[in-house]
Amino acid sequence: MPNKSLAEQWLVKAWHDLKSAQILYDAGHFTDSIGCDCQQAIEKMLKSFLAYENKKIKRTHDLAKTPLVLSKTLGMQKTPAQKCISSMAVFARPA
């Protein structure tokens, strides 16, 4: 049975991250924080799918792994977007 309430909680958190990024962007401040807020928003949006399906949500901030978990858990094939996120995540990691 879908868990709409939990999925909505994740989406509200994602919205807050996006709004924080927008406020910082509009003020012309802290581009590194803007990137972190956007990354967190994407992560939380992806995790909302798992929440909706009542699947276990692992504590990770790895955007390369989250789509893979989604595809395995929800029986989805790897999409071009997942491949793109995986390749971008490699370049975004600190050295």
C-alpha positions, 0 to 999 in steps of 0.5 A: 500500500502506498505511503503518500504521507511519508512521500509528501514529507520527503517532498516538503523537505526537498521543497525547503532545500530548493527554496533555500537555494533560490533565496541564496541565488537571488541574494547573490551569495554562497554558490557552494551552498546553493549547489549543496541545497540543490543536491539535497533537493534532488536526493530527497525527491528521489527518496520520496519514490522509495517512501511512497512504495514503503521501501527502506531508505538508506542514509546516503548522500550519494546521488550516484547510488540513489538512482541505482537503489531506486531502479533495483528496489522498484524494478526499473531499468537504468534510464539515461537520466540515471546514467547522467547523474552517475557520471556527474556525481563522479566529478562533483565529489571533493578530491 
